[in-house]
Amino acid sequence: MRVFVAGGSGAMGRRLVPQLVARGHQVTATTTSAARLGLVKELGAEGVVMDGLDAASVGEAVAQARPDAIVHQMTALAFAHAGKPNFRHPERFGAKTIRLRAEGMDHLLAAAKATGVSYVVAQSLATWPANRERGLVTEEEPLLAEELPASFRLMWDPLHHSEDVVVKAGGAALRYGAFYGPGGGIEDQIELVRKRRLPIIGGGSGYF
Ligand SMILES: NC(=O)c1ccc[n+]([C@@H]2O[C@H](COP(=O)([O-])OP(=O)(O)OC[C@H]3O[C@@H](n4cnc5c(N)ncnc54)[C@H](OP(=O)(O)O)[C@@H]3O)[C@@H](O)[C@H]2O)c1
């Protein structure tokens, strides 16, 4: 297959692209920076510079690649895109990622439709908010939107939007858990806790 990996130079893309290539797929992978095209080429893909927030840029890149499938792996969580991580202000730190989830997904789906791509896969999260009284909630009995803090909803709503539209378009949303290993960033998260940029709520017994 011809596979288009939007965000092919990132933590996920760098692992996904070589695995697709090893299975005999022809991969086009995107980055926002011409400086990273070499990295994408080393992974075995054809590289293209694309801004996932620009509908024209996405439309052009997808049309040129003529893929059979599209994978959305775009986030702007890395330092180069978001600056210092600060989970006390997810709405600020995650602002561009929030847009990439919602608008980026819409642009990719529009490009898929225009180019006749039948299958789109989106990155999503398995992280699920809990409720103090109910404990962990399920999709059958989800939290009501008003039960979530406003700053959390800013992250949550676009994620659910991207899940909804991709599934409605016949594709799939893959919900990731926390990942670890080289480049997995868990060490970075421990560092954030130490620096009090990832708040430990109350006595530290809270969870989500
Ligand atoms: N441990 C965990 O559970 C966990 C979970 C999530 C994230 N993390 C860590 O957080 C960091 C981020 O990981 P990640 O994979 O989400 O991000 P990433 O490695 O920065 O990859 C994001 C991808 O999206 C692309 N991108 C960024 N802005 C874009 C835009 N406007 N339009 C199109 N593409 C755009 C990037 O391209 P460029 O080449 O331009 O950068 C890159 O290819 C990593 O250090 C990761 O290990 C850890």
The ligand as a MOL file (V3000), in Angstrom:
LIG
                    3D

  0  0  0     0  0            999 V3000
M  V30 BEGIN CTAB
M  V30 COUNTS 48 52 0 0 0
M  V30 BEGIN ATOM
M  V30 1 N 5.6270 8.6460 27.6050 0
M  V30 2 C 4.4770 8.9150 27.0450 0
M  V30 3 O 3.4740 8.2740 27.2820 0
M  V30 4 C 4.3850 10.0250 26.0690 0
M  V30 5 C 3.1710 10.3270 25.4920 0
M  V30 6 C 3.1220 11.3660 24.5710 0
M  V30 7 C 4.2880 12.0350 24.2700 0
M  V30 8 N 5.4570 11.7130 24.8490 0 CHG=1
M  V30 9 C 6.7040 12.4320 24.5360 0
M  V30 10 O 6.3340 13.7090 24.1360 0
M  V30 11 C 7.1440 14.1090 23.0350 0
M  V30 12 C 6.2340 14.3250 21.8580 0
M  V30 13 O 5.9110 13.0620 21.2340 0
M  V30 14 P 4.9930 12.9910 19.9680 0
M  V30 15 O 5.2280 11.7730 19.2100 0
M  V30 16 O 3.6120 13.3220 20.3860 0 CHG=-1
M  V30 17 O 5.5090 14.2610 19.1910 0
M  V30 18 P 6.7450 14.4560 18.2720 0
M  V30 19 O 7.7840 13.4550 18.5100 0
M  V30 20 O 7.1250 15.8840 18.4010 0
M  V30 21 O 6.0580 14.2010 16.8400 0
M  V30 22 C 5.0390 14.9980 16.3820 0
M  V30 23 C 4.9920 14.9800 14.8720 0
M  V30 24 O 4.0410 15.9490 14.4580 0
M  V30 25 C 4.6630 16.8680 13.5700 0
M  V30 26 N 4.1000 18.2000 13.6910 0
M  V30 27 C 4.2240 19.1100 14.6800 0
M  V30 28 N 3.5520 20.2420 14.3730 0
M  V30 29 C 2.9770 20.0250 13.1560 0
M  V30 30 C 2.1570 20.8000 12.2920 0
M  V30 31 N 1.7770 22.0560 12.5830 0
M  V30 32 N 1.7820 20.2590 11.1240 0
M  V30 33 C 2.1630 19.0290 10.7680 0
M  V30 34 N 2.9260 18.2260 11.5440 0
M  V30 35 C 3.3250 18.7330 12.7300 0
M  V30 36 C 6.1230 16.8460 13.9340 0
M  V30 37 O 6.8940 17.3030 12.8270 0
M  V30 38 P 8.3010 18.0750 12.9810 0
M  V30 39 O 9.3100 17.2300 12.2640 0
M  V30 40 O 8.0960 19.3540 12.3050 0
M  V30 41 O 8.5870 18.2380 14.4460 0
M  V30 42 C 6.3200 15.3710 14.2250 0
M  V30 43 O 6.4910 14.6500 13.0460 0
M  V30 44 C 8.1860 13.0440 22.8250 0
M  V30 45 O 9.3030 13.3240 23.5690 0
M  V30 46 C 7.4480 11.8290 23.3650 0
M  V30 47 O 8.3600 10.8400 23.7360 0
M  V30 48 C 5.5200 10.7200 25.7420 0
M  V30 END ATOM
M  V30 BEGIN BOND
M  V30 1 1 1 2
M  V30 2 2 2 3
M  V30 3 1 2 4
M  V30 4 1 4 5
M  V30 5 2 4 48
M  V30 6 2 5 6
M  V30 7 1 6 7
M  V30 8 2 7 8
M  V30 9 1 8 9
M  V30 10 1 8 48
M  V30 11 1 9 10
M  V30 12 1 9 46
M  V30 13 1 10 11
M  V30 14 1 11 12
M  V30 15 1 11 44
M  V30 16 1 12 13
M  V30 17 1 13 14
M  V30 18 2 14 15
M  V30 19 1 14 16
M  V30 20 1 14 17
M  V30 21 1 17 18
M  V30 22 2 18 19
M  V30 23 1 18 20
M  V30 24 1 18 21
M  V30 25 1 21 22
M  V30 26 1 22 23
M  V30 27 1 23 24
M  V30 28 1 23 42
M  V30 29 1 24 25
M  V30 30 1 25 26
M  V30 31 1 25 36
M  V30 32 1 26 27
M  V30 33 1 26 35
M  V30 34 2 27 28
M  V30 35 1 28 29
M  V30 36 1 29 30
M  V30 37 2 29 35
M  V30 38 1 30 31
M  V30 39 2 30 32
M  V30 40 1 32 33
M  V30 41 2 33 34
M  V30 42 1 34 35
M  V30 43 1 36 37
M  V30 44 1 36 42
M  V30 45 1 37 38
M  V30 46 2 38 39
M  V30 47 1 38 40
M  V30 48 1 38 41
M  V30 49 1 42 43
M  V30 50 1 44 45
M  V30 51 1 44 46
M  V30 52 1 46 47
M  V30 END BOND
M  V30 END CTAB
M  END
